[in-house]
Structures are given as structure tokens and as C-alpha cells.
């Protein structure tokens, strides 16, 4: 396994690789959700690149950049066990030097859901992902269903900018009790961890209602919200029933739909979603 820390070295290596590269972009502190992406990439490419970079430009000043969990040695050991070919671990100064002044911004798909609570977040995400794509030049890049708005925005960026990259969205990996795996789950106290299962319960309720014939999207939103509000440690940022392709809110369930939510458990903000079909 090669560990690369500079853009110049990664550029040179990607030029030399006579292979189909599969890229898994991460911010580290890896869990089974990340590893599911690595395994998907391993099965469909001749070489796998995992990037580990806690991207400062996607965090607002009041978010958890400094506290975001990091353990590079642990991550490298895990990736070696997964037979990862290349790990790209640039510094913030390497990716965004002092004179840096360029941004990549997708103006559709952001005026809803996460952007209302994390203004500028997606501009930071698309900028760093575009840089990773240019540096590594993968044939395919792998993202999790849990961050569905992010994945949708990246797919739009790739299409609009004619990037010759296939975006692969892989199903969410969950704990035994349904909680979506996330690096931020490590912030939860035992009581908060138990309370966090309310997200999966609300999503499951929406799916059961849809499968039972419910066509009123607003009723799904209300029932999900009522269930979450019964948990004292949970505070809702949003509950959405949206078109699976455009992420626009639905009123009638006459299209493929997603239940999407963001909930704060104590000080920890968790997101999740589920297809209702």
C-alpha cells in the first residue's frame, strides 16, 4: 500500500498507473460504511485509491472541525487489511495554500435541506471533490447513500463539467439497531446513542406508511416528526419527503420518494434517509 502526501506525487503516480482507478473520498476515522465503498471499488477497478482529508472549507466557524475525530494510524492499518492500493493523505496547506482563491459551486440542489443549516457547506464539498478528481483522475468515485444530497450534487457537478467519471452511490451501512454508521456517532453518550435510533424508526415508519398505500406526503412528514418529538434528546432540523431525483419536496407520493431527515441528538447532528419504494 502506497501512502502519498503531496499533490505532485499523486499526479505522477496517477499518470503512471495503467489502470482503472476507483476513488473513495473520506475524511478518515473509518468505519464499516467507508469499507463497504472500498470493497465496491475493489471489485470494479484494477486499483483503489482512498483519500483521507478533513476538509476545512466545508465546515462553518461554529462547526466541529477541530473536534472532528481523527486517527490516521488506525485508518492506515484498516486500509492495509482491505488491500487498498493507494492512500492519499494531503495536508490542508497542500490542498489550499495561502494564495488559494478558486471555488466550484453547483447552484441547483443546494437551496433545500442541508444548505439551510450549513450555508456554504456544499461549495466546500464540491471544491475539494473537484480537486481530488483532477489530482487522482479516477474512472469511478464512490459515495454513500447516507449523504444523498451531497452525492446528488456531485453527480450534477460531474455531468455539468463533463468530467469523465462515473459516480457510484452505495447503500447505507447500518448498525444492528438501524442507526446509520457515521464518524460522528463517536460523539454520542450511551444515552444519546440509544436515543439516536429514533432516526431509523422514523424512516421505517414513513416507508411502512407508503407501502401501506398512504399518498399524502405531508402526513408522512407529520407522523415522522411526531415520533421523533417523543424522544426528549432529539431536536429536529428538518424532516423531508422528497423526489428521489430532484430532492424537491413532494405533496403527493406519485414519484419515487425519499424520506430524508436531520436530527440533533444532544450536541451531535445526524442525517439519514431511506427510499420509500
C-alpha positions, -999 to 999 in steps of 0.1 A, spaced: 0 0 0 14 34 -11 9 64 12 10 96 -8 11 130 9 17 155 -19 -3 165 -50 28 163 -72 35 127 -62 -2 118 -66 -3 134 -100 28 115 -111 15 82 -97 -19 85 -114 -2 92 -147 19 60 -143 -10 38 -133 -20 19 -164 -52 10 -146 -88 19 -139 -87 38 -106 -116 37 -81 -116 66 -57 -132 66 -22 -130 101 -8 -132 102 30 -125 124 60 -110 94 79 -119 78 112 -131 49 90 -160 26 98 -178 -2 81 -197 23 59 -164 35 44 -151 0 40 -182 -10 20 -172 16 -5 -136 4 -6 -149 -32 -13 -172 -20 -41 -143 -1 -56 -120 -32 -52 -145 -53 -71 -148 -30 -101 -114 -14 -106 -78 -25 -111 -66 -2 -83 -83 15 -54 -74 50 -40 -87 62 -7 -83 98 2 -82 109 38 -86 147 43 -107 166 68 -117 194 46 -116 227 64 -136 247 38 -168 226 43 -170 235 80 -185 267 92 -168 286 121 -193 271 146 -190 235 134 -168 207 147 -137 209 125 -112 209 154 -131 182 173 -138 160 142 -124 125 151 -90 116 136 -68 86 139 -46 82 108 -26 52 121 -58 33 128 -72 42 94 -40 31 76 -40 -2 94 -76 -8 84 -70 1 47 -39 -22 46 -61 -50 57 -86 -41 29 -58 -44 4 -61 -7 -6 -35 2 -33 -30 39 -26 -39 62 3 -38 100 -5 -33 120 27 -26 156 19 -24 184 44 -47 214 44 -17 236 33 -11 212 4 -47 213 -8 -55 250 0 -23 271 1 -24 307 13 -29 321 -22 -58 298 -30 -88 317 -45 -109 293 -66 -143 276 -59 -165 251 -76 -202 257 -69 -233 238 -81 -263 262 -78 -291 236 -81 -299 210 -55 -285 232 -27 -314 256 -19 -330 230 4 -323 206 32 -287 208 44 -278 242 29 -303 260 51 -285 248 82 -249 247 68 -246 276 44 -216 273 21 -211 236 31 -216 222 -4 -194 248 -20 -166 235 2 -175 199 -7 -177 204 -45 -145 224 -45 -125 197 -27 -140 168 -46 -133 186 -79 -97 190 -68 -95 153 -58 -109 143 -92 -83 164 -110 -54 152 -89 -63 115 -90 -82 112 -122 -103 81 -112 -126 62 -136 -152 58 -108 -158 75 -75 -178 60 -46 -201 78 -22 -226 66 4 -264 68 2 -265 83 37 -252 117 23 -277 116 -5 -278 154 -11 -240 155 -13 -239 126 -38 -266 141 -59 -248 175 -61 -215 157 -70 -233 138 -98 -246 171 -111 -211 187 -110 -196 158 -129 -223 160 -156 -222 198 -160 -184 199 -162 -181 169 -185 -159 151 -161 -153 116 -174 -160 99 -140 -188 75 -130 -203 83 -97 -213 52 -77 -238 56 -48 -236 27 -24 -264 17 1 -261 29 37 -245 6 61 -263 4 94 -257 -8 130 -277 -38 142 -304 -14 156 -306 6 123 -285 36 131 -266 47 100 -228 43 105 -211 77 108 -179 90 122 -199 114 143 -216 86 162 -185 85 183 -196 118 199 -228 102 214 -230 93 251 -246 59 259 -280 76 265 -277 96 233 -267 65 213 -299 48 224 -319 79 215 -303 81 181 -323 50 169 -353 73 166 -340 84 132 -342 49 118 -376 44 134 -390 75 118 -377 65 84 -391 30 88 -424 44 97 -425 65 65 -417 35 44 -444 14 61 -470 41 56 -461 44 19 -461 7 14 -495 6 31 -510 29 5 -505 64 20 -502 90 -7 -502 122 13 -465 132 18 -474 159 44 -490 132 66 -457 112 64 -438 143 75 -462 149 104 -461 113 116 -423 112 114 -420 145 133 -444 133 160 -424 101 165 -391 120 168 -405 146 192 -414 118 217 -376 114 222 -365 140 247 -329 141 235 -339 146 198 -343 180 182 -354 182 145 -336 203 119 -358 190 91 -380 161 80 -384 158 43 -404 137 18 -387 145 -15 -385 134 -51 -357 109 -52 -341 125 -83 -345 163 -77 -348 163 -39 -378 187 -42 -405 183 -16 -434 162 -26 -471 167 -17 -484 136 -34 -465 103 -34 -467 98 -72 -430 96 -78 -400 77 -64 -396 93 -30 -370 96 -3 -376 103 34 -347 125 45 -340 139 79 -315 158 101 -318 155 138 -297 167 167 -291 142 195 -277 163 223 -249 183 205 -244 158 177 -261 163 144 -271 132 125 -285 128 90 -301 98 73 -325 89 45 -345 60 31 -361 52 -2 -398 46 3 -402 21 -26 
